[in-house]
Amino acid sequence: MRPIPAMVLLGSLAACAAPEMPSGASRSMREASCAQVIAAHVARPVSQVSAKWLSEEGGIAQIETRDGARRHICEVDGSGRVLGYSHPPG
């Protein structure tokens, strides 16, 4: 049995530990999905709703949207489907 070179082993372990980061297209698609749902919710055009990526855990993204001063948080899965939204204070 041959020993595994340390650099190969460390590189493999680092790849496993790296957090999953969605591609730019996936991130923007998920932000757009959230913005569309919130725009329909507040009866405004999508152009009046801003979306901002907050985080992702377990494949579910947290996207903040604002229509003026009102804040909404969407949960969006990897396919861009909005699972729900809330109205956090502030």
Secondary structure, 3 states (H helix, E strand, C coil): CCCCCHHHHHHHHHHHHCCCCCCHHHHHHHHHHHHHHHHHHHCCCHHHCEEEEEEEECCEEEEEEEECCEEEEEEECCCCCEEEEECCCC
